[in-house]
Amino acid sequence: MYRYDEFDRTLVAERVAVFRRQVERRLAGDLTEDQFKPLRLPNGLYLQLHAYMLRINVPYGCLSSRQLRKLAFIARRYDRNFGHFTTRQNIQFNWIRLDEAPDILAELAEVEMNTMQSSGNCVRNITADQFAGRARDEIEDPRPWCELIRQWSILHPEFGYLPRKFKIAVTGAASDRAAVRFHDVGLYLRRNADGVIGFEVIVGGGQGRTPFVGLTIREWLAKEDLFSYLEAILRTYNLGGRRDNPNKARIKIQVNALGIDEFRRLVDEEWVQIKASPLLNLDPAEVARIAAYFAPPAWEDLPEETATLDKLRKADPAFDAWYRTNIVGHRTPGYAIVNLSLKSPGIAPGDLTAEQMDRVADLADRFSLGELRVSHRQNLVYTDVRQKDLYELWTELARLSLATPNIGTLTDIVACPGLDFCTLANARAIPVAQDISRHFSNSADLQDIGELTINISGCMNACGHHHVGHIGILGVEKKGQEFYQLTLGGSSAEDAALGDRLGRAISADEVPAAIEALVARYKSLRSGDERFLDTFRRVGIEPFQEAVYGDAVALRCEVA
């Protein structure tokens, strides 16, 4: 993992001191809330329905056990004993007192964490594949590039007040677990025809009110040109992005209005000027210095434990169910990647108590070389578990309610905080997720259904990424009541797609029955081991409309 150098420590310490003075001025009445807002947001502090919410960066999803213990301390001392992991690989605390916010930032600085640019119209937390550096299908670890981009973008003097927020994701794997086509800029590490690794650059992706799948602006970019090309994209956006309407200010609107060819022309025109200066050329020595922080750990020379694990799985069906869904192959023999589900039945997706944080940190030291990751689907990951330790680890996680065998299945639900916390939400998301998870709590049923993602958002801002769920659920408000609109067929993976609207919105009480009807129709239509998404793409939406609403002809008239 990356460790702060003297520049990082100085920057963070100075930032904490400045923010402390700003908070003191606000509490003294020297700043109004309108004056304070642009000062608190770049420090990750939001004013929500009931209290301030603090968003803490977890760069590219990497956490050490020491950092997680600090988060547990913050949950106990400054919040209500829990934290919420987000789809941006961050953690949020929802009950923060304003006068204590600077103290939290100082606590975070002790363990090399910060909140800088976790909000505001700037470059946000850089995200990556949660299996980075350990995945078998990876051509190169994206984390050094994430860190280089973080250092380049943090407090960048030209990009601190963009038209709107800006999100960058990087992946080095064949399977896209970083949702790169739904970011303002997505970077895929690719080999060109000569076998040289560079970047495919994708631009203009995003969700919210006007969702778009990102488009490839450059098929292959040399590594040394990364900063200059990113700077050209951001300059083009900064100059031409709309500032008159926040709903139309994201780069996706600019790219869609101009067309990818014209946007590419403008970026290339800017890039020619930037490349003439050596200031943004990446120094190979600096790249190597940063990459050294992410060198593989000292893995043991271990045999594969296939036979032993097969015996344990046959002897214990509960362990077998967990192994099949929550274990991923590791690049090194004798090791495994372990997913910790934060989606046990009835629990708010992504929530972890302070006690659980401490125990997860202890288990990380004991079983995973002191490291863990945050995933885009609001779960945690142990990256380096010896296969011979899997059964023992499973028993420990089960005691913490973190061994639910549901990763990638129907109850591995992504949900935003919704109307329970958020001032922007139209409807609740957490209770809907809880109802669905209770309704489908049988692991055998989940195994039979197979891969099926459900994403829930409490409003059109799409923080729950409902557009890309195989089943998406959007909360809407009608005459003061909460309703939910369903979409089908979304995907954030390499087969990226936006979901299609199923039909009229339904009440919260109707949602579990609707999901049950969709699943039943899928099971009646699937061919062999076909996934829900593949079945939907093969047969179309009408059979699923009939399953939920009955008369498809009447439905088509209503939708039209």
C-alpha positions as CSV (number, residue, x, y, z in Angstrom):
1,M,0.0,0.0,0.0
2,Y,1.0,3.6,-0.5
3,R,2.5,5.4,2.5
4,Y,2.4,9.2,2.9
5,D,5.7,11.0,2.2
6,E,6.8,14.3,3.8
7,F,4.8,16.3,1.2
8,D,1.6,14.4,1.9
9,R,1.9,14.8,5.6
10,T,2.6,18.5,5.3
11,L,-0.3,19.1,2.9
12,V,-2.8,17.2,5.1
13,A,-1.7,18.9,8.3
14,E,-2.0,22.3,6.7
15,R,-5.4,21.5,5.3
16,V,-6.7,20.4,8.8
17,A,-5.5,23.6,10.3
18,V,-7.2,25.7,7.6
19,F,-10.4,23.9,8.0
20,R,-10.3,24.2,11.8
21,R,-10.2,28.0,11.4
22,Q,-13.0,27.9,8.9
23,V,-15.2,25.9,11.3
24,E,-14.4,28.2,14.2
25,R,-15.5,31.2,12.0
26,R,-18.8,29.4,11.1
27,L,-19.5,28.6,14.8
28,A,-18.8,32.2,15.8
29,G,-21.2,33.5,13.2
30,D,-18.5,35.2,11.1
31,L,-19.5,33.0,8.1
32,T,-23.1,32.3,6.9
33,E,-24.0,28.8,5.8
34,D,-23.9,30.0,2.2
35,Q,-20.4,31.3,2.7
36,F,-19.3,28.1,4.6
37,K,-20.7,25.6,2.1
38,P,-18.0,26.0,-0.6
39,L,-15.4,25.6,2.2
40,R,-16.8,22.5,3.9
41,L,-17.7,20.6,0.7
42,P,-14.1,20.2,-0.5
43,N,-13.4,18.7,2.9
44,G,-16.1,16.1,2.5
45,L,-18.6,17.6,4.9
46,Y,-22.2,17.6,3.8
47,L,-25.3,19.0,5.6
48,Q,-27.9,16.2,5.5
49,L,-31.4,15.7,6.8
50,H,-30.5,15.2,10.5
51,A,-26.8,16.2,10.9
52,Y,-23.6,16.7,9.1
53,M,-22.2,13.8,7.1
54,L,-18.5,13.3,6.6
55,R,-17.2,11.4,3.6
56,I,-13.7,9.9,3.9
57,N,-11.5,9.0,1.0
58,V,-10.4,5.4,0.6
59,P,-8.1,5.8,-2.4
60,Y,-8.7,3.0,-5.0
61,G,-10.4,1.1,-2.2
62,C,-7.3,0.2,-0.2
63,L,-7.4,0.0,3.6
64,S,-4.9,-1.2,6.2
65,S,-6.0,-2.8,9.4
66,R,-4.6,0.3,11.3
67,Q,-6.8,2.6,9.3
68,L,-9.9,0.5,9.8
69,R,-9.3,0.6,13.6
70,K,-9.1,4.4,13.4
71,L,-12.5,4.4,11.5
72,A,-13.9,2.2,14.3
73,F,-12.7,4.7,16.9
74,I,-14.3,7.6,14.9
75,A,-17.6,5.6,14.7
76,R,-17.6,5.2,18.5
77,R,-16.3,8.6,19.5
78,Y,-17.9,10.9,16.9
79,D,-20.8,9.0,15.3
80,R,-23.5,6.5,16.3
81,N,-21.3,3.4,16.3
82,F,-21.3,2.6,12.6
83,G,-20.0,3.7,9.2
84,H,-21.4,3.3,5.7
85,F,-19.2,2.2,2.8
86,T,-20.2,3.7,-0.6
87,T,-20.1,2.8,-4.3
88,R,-17.2,5.1,-4.7
89,Q,-15.0,3.0,-2.3
90,N,-15.4,5.6,0.4
91,I,-16.8,5.5,3.9
92,Q,-19.4,8.0,5.3
93,F,-20.3,8.9,8.9
94,N,-23.8,10.3,9.1
95,W,-24.1,11.9,12.6
96,I,-21.2,14.4,12.8
97,R,-21.1,17.5,15.0
98,L,-19.7,20.5,13.2
99,D,-17.5,21.5,16.1
100,E,-15.9,18.1,16.1
101,A,-15.3,17.8,12.4
102,P,-11.7,19.2,12.5
103,D,-10.8,16.8,15.2
104,I,-11.9,13.9,13.0
105,L,-9.7,15.2,10.2
106,A,-6.8,15.3,12.6
107,E,-7.5,11.8,13.7
108,L,-7.5,10.6,10.1
109,A,-4.2,12.3,9.4
110,E,-2.6,10.1,12.0
111,V,-3.3,7.1,9.8
112,E,-2.7,8.7,6.4
113,M,-6.3,9.3,5.5
114,N,-8.1,12.5,4.5
115,T,-11.3,13.9,3.2
116,M,-9.9,16.3,0.6
117,Q,-11.9,16.5,-2.6
118,S,-14.4,13.8,-1.5
119,S,-17.0,16.4,-2.4
120,G,-17.2,19.6,-4.5
121,N,-16.7,20.3,-8.2
122,C,-13.3,18.8,-8.4
123,V,-11.6,15.5,-9.2
124,R,-12.9,13.1,-6.7
125,N,-11.5,9.9,-5.1
126,I,-9.8,7.8,-7.8
127,T,-11.3,4.3,-7.9
128,A,-10.1,0.9,-9.1
129,D,-10.8,-2.8,-9.3
130,Q,-11.1,-4.1,-5.7
131,F,-9.0,-7.2,-6.7
132,A,-6.1,-5.0,-8.1
133,G,-2.7,-6.6,-7.8
134,R,-4.2,-10.0,-7.0
135,A,-6.6,-10.8,-9.9
136,R,-5.7,-13.6,-12.3
137,D,-7.1,-11.8,-15.3
138,E,-5.0,-8.6,-14.7
139,I,-2.4,-7.5,-17.2
140,E,-1.0,-4.8,-14.8
141,D,-1.8,-3.5,-11.3
142,P,-3.7,-0.2,-11.8
143,R,-3.1,1.1,-8.2
144,P,0.3,2.9,-9.0
145,W,-1.5,4.8,-11.8
146,C,-4.4,5.6,-9.4
147,E,-1.9,7.0,-6.9
148,L,-0.1,9.0,-9.5
149,I,-3.4,10.5,-10.7
150,R,-4.4,11.2,-7.1
151,Q,-1.1,13.2,-6.5
152,W,-1.5,15.0,-9.8
153,S,-5.1,16.0,-9.2
154,I,-5.2,16.8,-5.5
155,L,-5.6,20.5,-5.0
156,H,-4.8,21.1,-8.7
157,P,-5.0,24.9,-9.1
158,E,-6.8,24.8,-12.4
159,F,-9.4,22.1,-11.6
160,G,-10.6,23.0,-8.1
161,Y,-13.8,24.6,-9.4
162,L,-14.9,22.6,-12.4
163,P,-18.4,22.9,-13.9
164,R,-19.3,19.8,-11.8
165,K,-17.7,16.9,-10.0
166,F,-15.3,14.7,-11.9
167,K,-14.7,11.0,-11.4
168,I,-11.9,8.8,-12.7
169,A,-11.6,5.0,-12.5
170,V,-8.8,2.7,-13.6
171,T,-8.7,-1.1,-14.2
172,G,-6.0,-3.5,-15.5
173,A,-8.2,-6.6,-15.7
174,A,-10.1,-8.2,-18.6
175,S,-13.3,-8.2,-16.4
176,D,-14.3,-4.7,-15.6
177,R,-14.9,-4.5,-11.9
178,A,-14.3,-0.8,-11.7
179,A,-17.3,0.4,-13.9
180,V,-14.9,2.4,-16.1
181,R,-17.6,3.2,-18.7
182,F,-19.7,5.0,-16.1
183,H,-17.1,7.5,-15.1
184,D,-16.2,10.9,-16.4
185,V,-12.9,9.3,-17.5
186,G,-12.3,5.6,-17.5
187,L,-8.9,4.1,-18.0
188,Y,-8.4,0.5,-19.2
189,L,-4.8,-0.8,-19.2
190,R,-4.5,-2.5,-22.6
191,R,-1.8,-4.0,-24.8
192,N,-1.4,-2.6,-28.3
193,A,-0.5,-4.6,-31.4
194,D,3.2,-4.6,-30.4
195,G,2.4,-5.9,-26.9
196,V,3.1,-2.6,-25.2
197,I,0.8,-1.7,-22.3
198,G,-0.9,1.7,-22.4
199,F,-4.4,3.0,-21.8
200,E,-7.7,2.9,-23.6
201,V,-9.3,6.2,-22.6
202,I,-13.0,6.4,-22.1
203,V,-14.9,9.6,-21.6
204,G,-18.4,10.9,-20.9
205,G,-19.8,8.1,-18.9
206,G,-22.1,8.6,-15.9
207,Q,-25.5,8.1,-14.4
208,G,-27.9,10.5,-12.7
209,R,-30.7,12.3,-14.5
210,T,-29.2,11.8,-17.9
211,P,-27.2,8.5,-17.9
212,F,-24.7,7.7,-20.6
213,V,-22.3,4.8,-21.3
214,G,-18.8,6.3,-21.8
215,L,-17.2,6.4,-25.3
216,T,-13.7,5.6,-26.3
217,I,-11.9,8.8,-27.1
218,R,-8.5,7.1,-27.6
219,E,-7.9,3.4,-28.3
220,W,-4.4,3.4,-26.9
221,L,-2.4,6.0,-25.1
222,A,1.3,5.7,-24.1
223,K,1.8,5.7,-20.4
224,E,4.2,8.7,-20.5
225,D,1.4,10.8,-22.0
226,L,-1.2,10.0,-19.3
227,F,-1.0,13.3,-17.4
228,S,-0.9,15.5,-20.4
229,Y,-3.9,13.8,-22.0
230,L,-5.9,13.9,-18.8
231,E,-5.1,17.6,-18.5
232,A,-6.2,18.2,-22.1
233,I,-9.6,16.5,-21.3
234,L,-10.1,18.4,-18.1
235,R,-9.2,21.7,-19.7
236,T,-11.6,21.1,-22.6
237,Y,-14.3,20.3,-20.1
238,N,-13.5,23.2,-17.8
239,L,-13.7,25.7,-20.6
240,G,-16.7,24.3,-22.5
241,G,-18.8,22.6,-19.8
242,R,-22.1,24.2,-18.9
243,R,-22.2,26.2,-15.7
244,D,-25.7,27.6,-16.1
245,N,-27.5,24.4,-15.0
246,P,-26.0,21.9,-12.5
247,N,-28.1,19.1,-14.0
248,K,-26.4,19.7,-17.4
249,A,-22.9,20.5,-16.1
250,R,-21.2,17.0,-16.2
251,I,-18.8,16.2,-19.0
252,K,-21.2,13.5,-20.3
253,I,-23.5,16.3,-21.4
254,Q,-20.7,18.1,-23.2
255,V,-19.5,14.9,-25.0
256,N,-23.1,14.0,-26.0
257,A,-23.9,17.5,-27.3
258,L,-20.7,17.8,-29.3
259,G,-20.3,14.1,-30.4
260,I,-17.3,12.1,-29.6
261,D,-15.4,13.0,-32.8
262,E,-15.7,16.8,-32.2
263,F,-14.9,16.4,-28.5
264,R,-11.8,14.3,-29.5
265,R,-10.8,17.1,-31.9
266,L,-10.9,19.7,-29.2
267,V,-9.0,17.6,-26.8
268,D,-6.3,16.8,-29.3
269,E,-6.0,20.4,-30.2
270,E,-5.4,21.2,-26.5
271,W,-3.1,18.2,-26.1
272,V,-0.7,19.4,-28.9
273,Q,-0.1,22.6,-26.9
274,I,0.3,20.8,-23.6
275,K,2.7,18.1,-25.0
276,A,5.1,20.8,-26.2
277,S,6.0,21.5,-22.5
278,P,7.9,18.8,-20.6
279,L,6.2,19.6,-17.3
280,L,3.6,16.9,-17.6
281,N,5.8,14.2,-19.0
282,L,5.8,11.2,-16.6
283,D,9.3,10.6,-15.3
284,P,9.9,6.8,-15.4
285,A,11.9,7.1,-12.2
286,E,8.9,8.6,-10.4
287,V,6.6,5.9,-11.8
288,A,9.0,3.3,-10.5
289,R,9.1,4.9,-7.1
290,I,5.4,4.9,-6.7
291,A,5.0,1.4,-8.1
292,A,7.4,0.2,-5.5
293,Y,4.8,1.0,-2.8
294,F,2.6,-1.6,-4.5
295,A,5.1,-4.4,-4.8
296,P,3.6,-7.8,-4.0
297,P,3.9,-8.9,-0.4
298,A,6.1,-11.8,0.7
299,W,3.7,-14.6,-0.2
300,E,4.6,-18.0,1.0
301,D,5.4,-20.9,-1.4
302,L,2.2,-22.9,-0.8
303,P,0.6,-25.8,-2.5
304,E,-3.0,-25.7,-3.8
305,E,-5.4,-27.0,-1.1
306,T,-8.0,-28.3,-3.6
307,A,-8.4,-31.7,-2.1
308,T,-8.6,-30.5,1.5
309,L,-11.1,-27.8,0.5
310,D,-13.2,-30.3,-1.4
311,K,-13.5,-32.5,1.7
312,L,-14.5,-29.5,3.9
313,R,-17.1,-28.4,1.3
314,K,-18.7,-31.8,1.1
315,A,-18.8,-32.1,4.9
316,D,-20.3,-28.6,5.5
317,P,-22.9,-27.3,3.0
318,A,-22.9,-23.9,4.6
319,F,-19.1,-23.6,4.0
320,D,-19.6,-24.8,0.5
321,A,-22.3,-22.2,-0.2
322,W,-20.0,-19.4,1.1
323,Y,-17.0,-20.8,-0.8
324,R,-18.9,-20.9,-4.2
325,T,-20.1,-17.3,-4.0
326,N,-17.5,-15.4,-1.8
327,I,-14.2,-16.8,-2.9
328,V,-12.2,-15.6,-5.9
329,G,-9.1,-17.2,-7.4
330,H,-5.8,-15.5,-6.5
331,R,-2.9,-15.0,-8.8
332,T,-0.6,-16.9,-6.4
333,P,-0.9,-20.6,-5.7
334,G,-2.1,-21.5,-2.3
335,Y,-3.9,-18.2,-1.7
336,A,-7.5,-16.9,-2.2
337,I,-9.3,-13.6,-2.4
338,V,-12.2,-13.5,0.1
339,N,-15.3,-11.3,-0.2
340,L,-16.9,-10.1,3.1
341,S,-20.6,-9.6,2.5
342,L,-22.0,-6.5,4.2
343,K,-25.4,-7.6,3.1
344,S,-26.7,-10.0,5.8
345,P,-30.5,-10.3,5.8
346,G,-32.1,-7.2,7.2
347,I,-28.9,-5.1,7.4
348,A,-28.6,-1.7,5.6
349,P,-26.3,-2.5,2.6
350,G,-22.7,-1.2,3.2
351,D,-23.1,-0.6,7.0
352,L,-20.5,-1.8,9.4
353,T,-20.5,-1.3,13.2
354,A,-17.5,-0.1,15.2
355,E,-17.2,-3.5,16.8
356,Q,-17.2,-5.3,13.4
357,M,-14.6,-2.9,12.1
358,D,-12.2,-3.7,15.0
359,R,-12.8,-7.5,14.5
360,V,-12.4,-7.2,10.7
361,A,-9.1,-5.4,11.3
362,D,-7.9,-8.1,13.7
363,L,-8.8,-10.8,11.2
364,A,-7.0,-8.9,8.4
365,D,-3.8,-9.0,10.5
366,R,-4.3,-12.6,11.2
367,F,-5.4,-13.9,7.8
368,S,-4.7,-11.2,5.1
369,L,-1.3,-9.6,5.8
370,G,-3.0,-6.6,7.4
371,E,-4.8,-5.4,4.2
372,L,-8.3,-5.2,2.9
373,R,-10.3,-3.5,0.2
374,V,-13.6,-1.7,-0.3
375,S,-15.6,-2.8,-3.3
376,H,-17.9,-0.9,-5.6
377,R,-20.8,-3.1,-4.4
378,Q,-20.4,-1.9,-0.8
379,N,-18.6,-5.0,0.4
380,L,-15.1,-5.6,1.8
381,V,-12.3,-7.9,0.5
382,Y,-9.4,-9.8,2.1
383,T,-6.8,-10.0,-0.7
384,D,-4.3,-12.5,0.6
385,V,-5.8,-15.4,2.5
386,R,-4.0,-18.8,2.6
387,Q,-6.3,-21.5,1.3
388,K,-5.6,-23.6,4.3
389,D,-7.0,-20.8,6.5
390,L,-10.3,-20.4,4.6
391,Y,-12.5,-22.6,6.9
392,E,-11.2,-21.0,10.1
393,L,-11.7,-17.6,8.6
394,W,-15.2,-18.5,7.5
395,T,-16.2,-19.5,11.1
396,E,-14.8,-16.2,12.4
397,L,-16.7,-14.1,9.8
398,A,-19.9,-16.0,10.5
399,R,-19.8,-15.0,14.1
400,L,-19.7,-11.4,12.9
401,S,-22.6,-11.8,10.4
402,L,-20.1,-11.1,7.6
403,A,-20.2,-14.5,5.9
404,T,-23.5,-14.3,4.1
405,P,-23.0,-16.4,0.9
406,N,-24.5,-13.9,-1.5
407,I,-21.8,-12.1,-3.4
408,G,-23.0,-11.4,-7.0
409,T,-26.5,-12.7,-6.2
410,L,-29.9,-11.1,-5.7
411,T,-29.4,-10.1,-2.1
412,D,-26.0,-8.5,-2.7
413,I,-27.9,-5.3,-3.1
414,V,-26.4,-1.9,-3.7
415,A,-28.4,0.9,-2.1
416,C,-27.8,4.6,-1.3
417,P,-28.8,6.0,2.1
418,G,-32.0,7.4,0.5
419,L,-34.6,9.4,2.4
420,D,-33.4,8.1,5.8
421,F,-30.5,10.4,5.6
422,C,-30.2,12.4,2.3
423,T,-31.7,15.8,1.7
424,L,-31.9,15.1,-2.1
425,A,-33.8,11.8,-1.9
426,N,-37.4,11.3,-2.9
427,A,-37.9,7.9,-1.3
428,R,-36.2,5.5,1.1
429,A,-33.8,2.9,-0.3
430,I,-32.6,1.0,2.8
431,P,-35.9,-0.4,3.9
432,V,-36.6,-1.7,0.4
433,A,-33.2,-3.4,0.3
434,Q,-33.9,-4.9,3.7
435,D,-37.3,-6.2,2.6
436,I,-35.9,-7.9,-0.5
437,S,-33.0,-9.5,1.4
438,R,-35.4,-10.9,4.0
439,H,-37.7,-12.2,1.2
440,F,-34.8,-14.1,-0.5
441,S,-32.7,-15.2,2.4
442,N,-32.5,-18.9,1.4
443,S,-29.0,-19.5,0.1
444,A,-30.1,-22.5,-2.0
445,D,-32.6,-20.3,-3.8
446,L,-29.9,-17.7,-4.4
447,Q,-27.6,-20.3,-5.8
448,D,-30.3,-21.5,-8.1
449,I,-31.0,-18.0,-9.3
450,G,-27.3,-17.3,-9.9
451,E,-25.8,-14.0,-10.9
452,L,-28.3,-11.2,-10.6
453,T,-27.6,-7.7,-9.3
454,I,-30.1,-5.3,-7.8
455,N,-29.3,-1.6,-7.4
456,I,-31.5,0.9,-5.5
457,S,-31.4,4.7,-5.6
458,G,-33.6,7.0,-3.6
459,C,-33.6,9.7,-6.3
460,M,-32.5,10.5,-9.9
461,N,-29.0,11.4,-8.7
462,A,-28.4,7.6,-8.9
463,C,-26.0,7.2,-6.0
464,G,-27.2,3.6,-5.8
465,H,-26.4,3.1,-9.5
466,H,-29.9,1.8,-10.3
467,H,-29.3,2.4,-14.0
468,V,-26.7,-0.4,-14.2
469,G,-28.4,-3.0,-12.0
470,H,-29.7,-6.2,-13.8
471,I,-32.7,-5.0,-11.9
472,G,-32.7,-1.3,-11.0
473,I,-35.0,0.3,-8.5
474,L,-35.6,4.1,-8.5
475,G,-37.5,5.8,-5.7
476,V,-39.9,8.5,-6.9
477,E,-42.3,10.7,-5.1
478,K,-46.0,11.0,-6.2
479,K,-48.3,13.3,-4.3
480,G,-46.3,12.9,-1.2
481,Q,-46.0,9.2,-1.4
482,E,-43.1,6.9,-2.2
483,F,-43.1,4.8,-5.3
484,Y,-40.5,2.7,-7.1
485,Q,-39.8,2.4,-10.8
486,L,-38.1,-0.8,-12.0
487,T,-35.6,-1.1,-14.9
488,L,-34.1,-4.2,-16.4
489,G,-30.9,-5.1,-18.2
490,G,-28.3,-2.7,-16.9
491,S,-24.7,-3.7,-16.4
492,S,-21.6,-1.8,-15.2
493,A,-19.2,-4.6,-16.4
494,E,-17.4,-4.9,-19.7
495,D,-20.8,-5.4,-21.4
496,A,-21.9,-2.0,-20.1
497,A,-25.5,-1.1,-20.6
498,L,-28.3,1.1,-19.2
499,G,-31.5,-0.6,-17.9
500,D,-34.8,-0.3,-19.7
501,R,-37.8,1.0,-17.9
502,L,-40.2,-1.8,-17.1
503,G,-43.4,0.1,-16.6
504,R,-45.4,2.1,-14.1
505,A,-44.0,2.8,-10.6
506,I,-45.1,0.5,-7.8
507,S,-45.4,0.9,-4.0
508,A,-42.8,-0.2,-1.6
509,D,-45.0,-3.1,-0.4
510,E,-45.2,-4.4,-4.0
511,V,-41.5,-4.4,-4.7
512,P,-40.6,-7.9,-3.2
513,A,-43.5,-9.5,-5.0
514,A,-42.4,-7.8,-8.2
515,I,-38.9,-9.1,-7.8
516,E,-40.3,-12.6,-7.1
517,A,-42.3,-12.4,-10.3
518,L,-39.3,-11.3,-12.4
519,V,-37.2,-14.1,-10.9
520,A,-39.9,-16.7,-11.6
521,R,-40.3,-15.6,-15.2
522,Y,-36.5,-15.7,-15.7
523,K,-36.3,-19.2,-14.3
524,S,-39.0,-20.3,-16.7
525,L,-37.3,-18.8,-19.7
526,R,-33.6,-19.3,-19.1
527,S,-31.6,-21.8,-21.2
528,G,-29.3,-24.0,-19.2
529,D,-27.0,-22.0,-17.0
530,E,-27.9,-18.7,-18.7
531,R,-27.7,-15.6,-16.4
532,F,-30.6,-13.3,-15.8
533,L,-29.0,-10.6,-17.9
534,D,-28.4,-13.0,-20.8
535,T,-32.0,-14.2,-20.7
536,F,-33.3,-10.7,-20.7
537,R,-31.2,-9.7,-23.6
538,R,-32.3,-12.8,-25.6
539,V,-36.1,-12.6,-24.9
540,G,-36.6,-8.9,-24.4
541,I,-38.6,-7.0,-21.9
542,E,-42.2,-8.0,-22.7
543,P,-42.3,-11.4,-20.9
544,F,-41.1,-9.6,-17.7
545,Q,-43.7,-6.9,-18.1
546,E,-46.3,-9.6,-18.3
547,A,-45.0,-11.2,-15.2
548,V,-45.2,-8.0,-13.1
549,Y,-48.2,-6.2,-14.6
550,G,-50.2,-8.8,-16.3
551,D,-51.6,-7.5,-19.7
552,A,-48.6,-6.5,-21.8
553,V,-50.7,-4.8,-24.4
554,A,-52.4,-2.5,-21.8
555,L,-49.0,-1.8,-20.3
556,R,-47.6,-0.7,-23.6
557,C,-50.4,1.7,-24.0
558,E,-49.9,3.1,-20.5
559,V,-46.2,3.5,-21.0
560,A,-46.7,5.2,-24.3
